[in-house]
Amino acid sequence: MPTTVRLIRESFPDPPSLDTAISHAILRGVSDGSQSQTLRIHRPGPVLAFGPLDRLSPGYTKAIEAARSHGFSSVLRLAGGRAAVFHEQTIAFSWAIPDVQPRLHIERRFREVSGSVASALRDLGVDARVGDVPGEYCPGEFSVNAGGKTKLVGIGQRILLRAAHVGGVVVVAESERVRDVLVPVYEALGLDWDPATAGSLEDEVSGITWEDAERAILLRFGESHDLVEQPLPPEIKARARELQAAHEVG
């Protein structure tokens, strides 16, 4: 029998730190048992999300300034990894999963999520494959690429005591915005990458819309889980406001 998973589709792009804190609050609620398993999928604003290692770079402040000059706010990531880009033509998703031994199932969750997303993109006609592309930004074994050439989806994971968060970003269109902002940001951070590896679904199949991609992803998740859409509980938003400062960039 499929597991029931609450579906949240609300977005809180202003301020962007609150949007990240919403997913953080959901994760904490699932970990402490006050919230049920939740999949959040939404449209973010223009954000550069920095990881813990980015903060240690001597060029971190310069990277934040570079993002700002390209119209991107900056936040601190919920999951690990290096700097990643979100904008209005990307899909942000986060899945908070209860697990009494979350560290034992890290790879299984990565495989399930990356496999489901890749299948959804193939449903749209994209030659989607799981695996990193040499030279990609924020590299990861469970990235989703197009034909082994361009990165389309980045996926990260965060572990708490009794829950895990698997989150990511799908670039639907406007891949040039990803390249334009990451070139100076990665230069400031001292990170090498190949801008030609940053792609989008629309680059692969002309005419794909944000709504097309969202629908395909939800259909694939819905094959193995009973998705029940609900509004964001007010206690989650209240908790997010308490966590918001942890994701703000000074």
C-alpha positions, 0 to 999 in steps of 0.5 A: 500500500502506498505511503501517504505523503503530504504535498506542499506547493506554496512558495515564499520567495521574499525574503528568500531566507524564509523560503529555505527556512520553510523546508528546514522547519518541515524537516525538523517537524518530521524529525521530532514527529510533529509533522508527517512525511512531506514533499514540497515542490515550488517555484523559487525566486532568483537565489544563489544558495551557498554551502558550508564550504563556500563560506570558508572561501576567501572569496565568499564576500566577493561571490555574494556581491557577484550574485547580487550584481546579477539580480540574485539574493543569497542564502545558506543552503539547507543541504550540503554542496557548493553554490547552486542557482535557483530562479523563476524558471527552475523547480525547487523540491524538498522531501522530508522523510521520517527515518529512525536510522537516517544515515543507513539509507542515504544512498537509497534515498538518493537513488529513489529521488534521482531515478524518479526525477530522471524518469519524469524528464524522460516522459517529457522527451528528454534524454535524462540520465543519472550521474555527474557530468565532468566539469559540472557546477556543484558536482554530485553522483546523483545529478540528472543530466541530458545525454551525459553532456549537460546538468539539468538537476542537482540533488542534495541531502541533509540528515537529522536525528530521525529524518532526512531531507532530499532536496534539489533544483530542476532547471526548466528554462533560462540556462543562460541565467545559471551560467551568467551568475555562476561564472563570476561566483565560482571564479570568486570562490576559486572553483573550476567548472565548465559553463557549457555543462549547465543546461535546461529542459527547454534546451533539450525539448523546445516548448517544455514549460514549468507546469509540464515539468512539475506535473511530470515529476508529481506523476512519477512520485505519485506512482509509489506514494499517495500524494495529498496536497495541503496548505502549509500548516501555520505552525511550520511558518512560525517555526520557519521564522525562528530558523530564518536567521540560520539561512541569512547571508550577512 
